[in-house]
């Protein structure tokens, strides 16, 4: 007699869905940290200059506890979300899926370090901007140190994004092919357009564009795979015995 597998299907899908929701929450937490660092309401074209003024006027609590300390937690949530993405890779491409997963995870770890170090950079800007040596030397050294993880983090991230795009277009995932447009790399390529956005949201989009693109990616991933099973392998199993 056939037995419905609907309860087991829901049970197996739940961890994958929760992981995807964790990734979305993590990307939004990263975005919230960005806004606590330098968020303000204004046109996108004025972001660079106004960001500096915003940081110089910010409180230590806003920079340190509000902005910097959210980085590690946000990274952990995003890495859980990346496990959700990996689970949407078909069994035939499992090794490529692992490389993609580690590339994205490395991006989050290094990005978390950069996010935390931004607090030191912000504090140096607050106290040393426009000052002479040795304060100006401290500011330059802090900026240089922060630049290291900022420049390194995209490297594994681009590797993961390219692998994911190839897998999606090749039909080796459970994502529809059009979702390649939600790939973080594709979204980042259109970031310069955010500078043309007017107030009030232009500066918000420019300042948080990278993390907003990751949030859009996780949202599309959740919406397009919500009805799938817990993994590619489970989806291929018979649904009735």
C-alpha positions as CSV (number, residue, x, y, z in Angstrom):
1,X,0.0,0.0,0.0
2,X,1.5,3.4,-1.0
3,X,2.6,5.5,1.9
4,X,2.8,9.3,1.6
5,X,6.2,10.7,2.0
6,X,5.0,14.3,2.6
7,X,5.9,14.4,6.3
8,X,9.4,13.0,5.7
9,X,9.8,15.4,2.7
10,X,9.0,18.4,5.0
11,X,11.3,17.1,7.7
12,X,14.2,16.7,5.2
13,X,13.6,20.0,3.6
14,X,13.4,22.0,6.9
15,X,17.2,22.1,7.6
16,X,18.0,23.3,4.1
17,X,15.3,26.0,4.4
18,X,16.5,27.1,7.8
19,X,20.0,27.4,6.5
20,X,18.9,29.6,3.6
21,X,17.0,31.8,6.0
22,X,20.1,32.0,8.2
23,X,22.1,33.2,5.1
24,X,19.5,35.9,4.4
25,X,19.6,37.0,8.0
26,X,23.4,37.1,8.0
27,X,23.6,39.2,4.8
28,X,21.0,41.7,6.3
29,X,23.0,41.8,9.5
30,X,26.2,42.7,7.5
31,X,24.1,45.4,5.8
32,X,23.0,46.7,9.2
33,X,26.6,46.9,10.3
34,X,27.4,48.9,7.2
35,X,24.7,51.4,8.0
36,X,26.0,51.7,11.6
37,X,29.5,52.4,10.2
38,X,28.6,55.1,7.7
39,X,25.0,55.0,6.9
40,X,23.2,58.3,6.2
41,X,20.3,59.5,4.0
42,X,21.3,61.2,0.8
43,X,22.0,60.8,-2.9
44,X,24.3,58.1,-4.1
45,X,26.6,60.5,-5.9
46,X,27.6,62.2,-2.6
47,X,28.4,59.0,-0.8
48,X,32.2,59.2,-0.6
49,X,32.3,62.7,0.9
50,X,29.3,62.3,3.2
51,X,30.5,59.0,4.4
52,X,33.7,60.6,5.8
53,X,31.7,63.3,7.6
54,X,29.3,60.6,9.0
55,X,32.2,58.5,10.4
56,X,33.9,61.6,12.0
57,X,30.6,62.5,13.8
58,X,29.7,58.9,14.9
59,X,29.9,57.7,18.4
60,X,32.4,55.1,19.6
61,X,29.6,52.8,20.6
62,X,28.0,53.0,17.1
63,X,31.3,52.1,15.4
64,X,32.5,49.5,17.9
65,X,29.5,47.7,19.3
66,X,27.0,48.5,16.6
67,X,29.1,48.0,13.5
68,X,32.2,46.0,14.1
69,X,31.0,43.2,16.4
70,X,28.2,42.1,14.1
71,X,30.7,40.9,11.6
72,X,31.6,37.4,13.0
73,X,28.0,36.6,13.8
74,X,26.8,37.7,10.3
75,X,29.6,35.6,8.7
76,X,28.5,32.5,10.6
77,X,24.9,32.9,9.5
78,X,26.0,33.5,5.9
79,X,28.2,30.3,6.0
80,X,25.1,28.4,7.1
81,X,23.3,29.9,4.1
82,X,26.0,28.7,1.8
83,X,25.4,25.2,3.0
84,X,21.8,25.7,1.7
85,X,23.3,26.7,-1.7
86,X,25.5,23.7,-1.8
87,X,22.5,21.4,-1.1
88,X,20.9,22.7,-4.3
89,X,23.8,21.4,-6.4
90,X,23.0,18.1,-8.2
91,X,24.9,14.9,-7.2
92,X,26.7,14.9,-10.6
93,X,28.5,18.1,-9.7
94,X,29.2,17.5,-6.0
95,X,32.9,18.2,-6.2
96,X,32.4,21.5,-8.0
97,X,29.8,22.2,-5.3
98,X,32.4,21.7,-2.6
99,X,34.9,24.1,-4.2
100,X,32.1,26.6,-4.6
101,X,31.2,26.2,-1.0
102,X,34.8,26.7,0.3
103,X,35.3,29.7,-2.0
104,X,32.2,31.4,-0.7
105,X,33.0,30.4,2.9
106,X,36.5,31.9,2.6
107,X,34.9,35.1,1.3
108,X,32.7,35.3,4.5
109,X,35.6,34.6,6.9
110,X,37.9,37.2,5.3
111,X,35.0,39.6,4.9
112,X,34.2,39.3,8.5
113,X,37.8,40.2,9.4
114,X,37.5,43.3,7.2
115,X,34.2,44.2,8.8
116,X,35.6,44.0,12.3
117,X,38.8,46.0,11.3
118,X,36.6,48.7,9.9
119,X,36.0,49.8,13.5
120,X,39.7,50.5,14.0
121,X,39.7,52.4,10.7
122,X,36.7,54.4,11.8
123,X,38.2,55.3,15.2
124,X,41.4,56.4,13.5
125,X,39.4,58.6,11.1
126,X,37.5,60.1,14.0
127,X,40.7,61.0,16.0
128,X,43.3,61.5,13.3
129,X,41.7,62.9,10.2
130,X,43.4,66.2,9.3
131,X,45.9,65.8,12.1
132,X,49.7,65.8,11.8
133,X,52.2,63.0,12.6
134,X,52.2,60.7,14.4
135,X,48.4,60.6,14.3
136,X,48.3,60.8,10.5
137,X,50.8,57.9,10.4
138,X,48.5,55.8,12.5
139,X,45.5,56.6,10.2
140,X,47.5,55.6,7.1
141,X,48.7,52.4,8.7
142,X,45.2,51.5,9.9
143,X,43.8,52.1,6.4
144,X,46.5,50.0,4.9
145,X,46.0,47.1,7.3
146,X,42.2,47.2,6.6
147,X,42.8,47.2,2.9
148,X,44.5,43.7,3.1
149,X,41.3,41.7,3.9
150,X,39.2,44.1,1.8
151,X,41.3,43.3,-1.3
152,X,41.7,39.6,-0.5
153,X,38.1,38.7,0.2
154,X,36.8,39.0,-3.4
155,X,39.3,36.4,-4.8
156,X,37.7,33.3,-3.3
157,X,34.3,34.9,-3.6
158,X,34.6,35.4,-7.4
159,X,35.8,31.7,-7.7
160,X,32.7,30.5,-5.9
161,X,30.4,32.8,-7.9
162,X,31.9,31.7,-11.3
163,X,31.5,28.0,-10.4
164,X,27.9,28.6,-9.3
165,X,27.1,30.5,-12.5
166,X,28.6,27.7,-14.6
167,X,26.7,25.0,-12.7
168,X,23.4,26.9,-13.0
169,X,23.8,27.5,-16.7
170,X,24.9,23.9,-17.2
171,X,21.8,22.6,-15.4
172,X,23.7,21.0,-12.6
173,X,21.7,22.6,-9.8
174,X,18.1,22.8,-8.8
175,X,18.0,26.5,-9.7
176,X,16.3,27.8,-12.8
177,X,18.8,29.1,-15.3
178,X,17.5,32.6,-15.1
179,X,18.7,32.8,-11.5
180,X,22.2,33.3,-12.8
181,X,21.1,37.0,-12.9
182,X,20.9,36.9,-9.1
183,X,24.5,35.7,-8.9
184,X,26.4,38.1,-6.5
185,X,29.0,38.8,-9.2
186,X,26.4,39.8,-11.7
187,X,24.7,42.1,-9.2
188,X,28.1,43.7,-8.2
189,X,28.8,44.5,-11.8
190,X,25.8,46.9,-11.8
191,X,26.7,48.6,-8.5
192,X,28.0,51.7,-10.3
193,X,24.5,52.5,-11.3
194,X,23.6,52.9,-7.6
195,X,25.6,56.2,-7.6
196,X,22.9,57.7,-9.8
197,X,20.1,57.0,-7.3
198,X,18.7,60.1,-5.6
199,X,18.1,60.8,-1.9
200,X,17.0,59.2,0.4
201,X,18.0,55.8,-0.6
202,X,20.9,56.4,-3.0
203,X,23.5,56.6,-0.2
204,X,22.0,53.5,1.5
205,X,22.3,51.4,-1.6
206,X,25.8,52.6,-2.4
207,X,27.0,52.0,1.1
208,X,25.5,48.6,1.5
209,X,25.4,47.4,-2.1
210,X,27.7,44.4,-1.7
211,X,25.7,42.9,1.2
212,X,22.4,43.8,-0.4
213,X,23.5,41.9,-3.4
214,X,24.2,38.8,-1.2
215,X,20.8,39.3,0.5
216,X,19.1,39.3,-2.9
217,X,21.0,36.2,-3.9
218,X,19.9,34.3,-0.8
219,X,16.3,35.5,-1.2
220,X,16.1,34.3,-4.8
221,X,17.8,31.0,-3.8
222,X,15.1,30.4,-1.1
223,X,12.2,31.4,-3.3
224,X,13.2,29.2,-6.3
225,X,14.1,26.1,-4.3
226,X,11.6,26.2,-1.4
227,X,9.7,23.2,-2.6
228,X,12.7,21.0,-3.2
229,X,13.6,18.2,-0.8
230,X,16.4,18.3,1.8
231,X,19.1,17.7,-0.8
232,X,19.6,16.7,-4.4
233,X,20.0,13.1,-3.5
234,X,16.7,13.1,-1.5
235,X,14.8,14.8,-4.3
236,X,15.8,11.9,-6.6
237,X,14.4,9.3,-4.2
238,X,11.0,7.7,-4.9
239,X,8.2,9.5,-3.1
240,X,6.2,6.5,-2.3
241,X,6.9,2.9,-1.3
